[in-house]
């Protein structure tokens, strides 16, 4: 089982995405996509995710990754959602990985 971090747009089919992905996750951290008015809120994503696995929300990308890492231990972390989210998350991941 993996730990997931997700940020998505509110106009996407979040229910179907979660139905297909979250059964493979033990935990999910939700976060809003930075600077995107179309982003689903971390709380909206959290409420939907709780139907599938344990879940929590984060205030920002860095907090999301740190929370996920704490939950994951040695297991993998799956970061997914919007391409805007992936683009914003990339430099945060690079920064954190440099320190490891």
One Martini backbone bead per residue (centre of mass of N, CA, C, O) as a GRO file, in nm:
protein
  100
    1UNK     BB    1   0.098   0.035   0.018
    2UNK     BB    2   0.024   0.371  -0.031
    3UNK     BB    3   0.100   0.710  -0.032
    4UNK     BB    4  -0.084   1.008  -0.093
    5UNK     BB    5  -0.078   1.300  -0.313
    6UNK     BB    6  -0.333   1.559  -0.373
    7UNK     BB    7  -0.423   1.772  -0.665
    8UNK     BB    8  -0.727   1.931  -0.790
    9UNK     BB    9  -0.978   2.001  -0.994
   10UNK     BB   10  -1.319   2.066  -0.953
   11UNK     BB   11  -1.396   1.985  -1.274
   12UNK     BB   12  -1.329   1.704  -1.207
   13UNK     BB   13  -1.349   1.347  -1.159
   14UNK     BB   14  -1.292   1.267  -0.847
   15UNK     BB   15  -1.453   1.013  -0.784
   16UNK     BB   16  -1.323   0.830  -1.004
   17UNK     BB   17  -1.030   0.864  -0.928
   18UNK     BB   18  -1.059   0.754  -0.640
   19UNK     BB   19  -1.190   0.479  -0.708
   20UNK     BB   20  -0.921   0.385  -0.877
   21UNK     BB   21  -0.681   0.461  -0.652
   22UNK     BB   22  -0.741   0.443  -0.329
   23UNK     BB   23  -0.746   0.127  -0.279
   24UNK     BB   24  -0.408   0.142  -0.290
   25UNK     BB   25  -0.431   0.312  -0.027
   26UNK     BB   26  -0.357   0.401   0.314
   27UNK     BB   27  -0.297   0.715   0.241
   28UNK     BB   28  -0.396   1.072   0.238
   29UNK     BB   29  -0.297   1.390   0.098
   30UNK     BB   30  -0.442   1.704   0.086
   31UNK     BB   31  -0.434   1.975  -0.171
   32UNK     BB   32  -0.414   2.270  -0.299
   33UNK     BB   33  -0.377   2.447  -0.584
   34UNK     BB   34  -0.174   2.678  -0.667
   35UNK     BB   35  -0.306   2.955  -0.816
   36UNK     BB   36  -0.611   2.807  -0.849
   37UNK     BB   37  -0.942   2.867  -0.877
   38UNK     BB   38  -1.018   2.556  -0.974
   39UNK     BB   39  -0.952   2.436  -0.719
   40UNK     BB   40  -0.970   2.216  -0.498
   41UNK     BB   41  -1.006   2.169  -0.187
   42UNK     BB   42  -0.870   2.004   0.068
   43UNK     BB   43  -1.145   1.940   0.202
   44UNK     BB   44  -1.296   1.820  -0.037
   45UNK     BB   45  -1.095   1.590  -0.083
   46UNK     BB   46  -1.108   1.469   0.197
   47UNK     BB   47  -1.409   1.387   0.204
   48UNK     BB   48  -1.377   1.184  -0.038
   49UNK     BB   49  -1.131   1.007   0.066
   50UNK     BB   50  -1.253   0.880   0.336
   51UNK     BB   51  -1.399   0.636   0.177
   52UNK     BB   52  -1.099   0.475   0.128
   53UNK     BB   53  -0.908   0.622   0.349
   54UNK     BB   54  -0.690   0.762   0.514
   55UNK     BB   55  -0.695   1.122   0.607
   56UNK     BB   56  -0.542   1.441   0.511
   57UNK     BB   57  -0.448   1.780   0.536
   58UNK     BB   58  -0.287   2.059   0.370
   59UNK     BB   59  -0.151   2.386   0.325
   60UNK     BB   60   0.098   2.266   0.155
   61UNK     BB   61   0.332   2.102  -0.020
   62UNK     BB   62   0.541   2.053   0.199
   63UNK     BB   63   0.345   1.947   0.412
   64UNK     BB   64   0.242   1.709   0.243
   65UNK     BB   65   0.510   1.555   0.218
   66UNK     BB   66   0.573   1.529   0.520
   67UNK     BB   67   0.317   1.374   0.595
   68UNK     BB   68   0.359   1.140   0.400
   69UNK     BB   69   0.636   1.045   0.506
   70UNK     BB   70   0.537   0.974   0.790
   71UNK     BB   71   0.329   0.754   0.690
   72UNK     BB   72   0.515   0.574   0.493
   73UNK     BB   73   0.807   0.553   0.540
   74UNK     BB   74   0.922   0.294   0.323
   75UNK     BB   75   0.700   0.364   0.150
   76UNK     BB   76   0.539   0.483  -0.105
   77UNK     BB   77   0.485   0.787  -0.298
   78UNK     BB   78   0.188   0.930  -0.449
   79UNK     BB   79   0.181   1.180  -0.695
   80UNK     BB   80  -0.133   1.346  -0.783
   81UNK     BB   81  -0.316   1.504  -1.064
   82UNK     BB   82  -0.252   1.787  -1.163
   83UNK     BB   83  -0.031   1.946  -1.366
   84UNK     BB   84  -0.005   2.194  -1.186
   85UNK     BB   85   0.075   2.034  -0.939
   86UNK     BB   86   0.328   1.896  -1.051
   87UNK     BB   87   0.480   2.158  -1.117
   88UNK     BB   88   0.478   2.265  -0.816
   89UNK     BB   89   0.603   2.004  -0.676
   90UNK     BB   90   0.883   1.956  -0.797
   91UNK     BB   91   1.062   2.168  -0.639
   92UNK     BB   92   0.995   2.053  -0.361
   93UNK     BB   93   1.112   1.772  -0.403
   94UNK     BB   94   1.397   1.859  -0.477
   95UNK     BB   95   1.461   1.999  -0.211
   96UNK     BB   96   1.413   1.757  -0.021
   97UNK     BB   97   1.609   1.550  -0.163
   98UNK     BB   98   1.876   1.712  -0.110
   99UNK     BB   99   1.853   1.658   0.218
  100UNK     BB  100   1.891   1.328   0.205
   0.00000   0.00000   0.00000
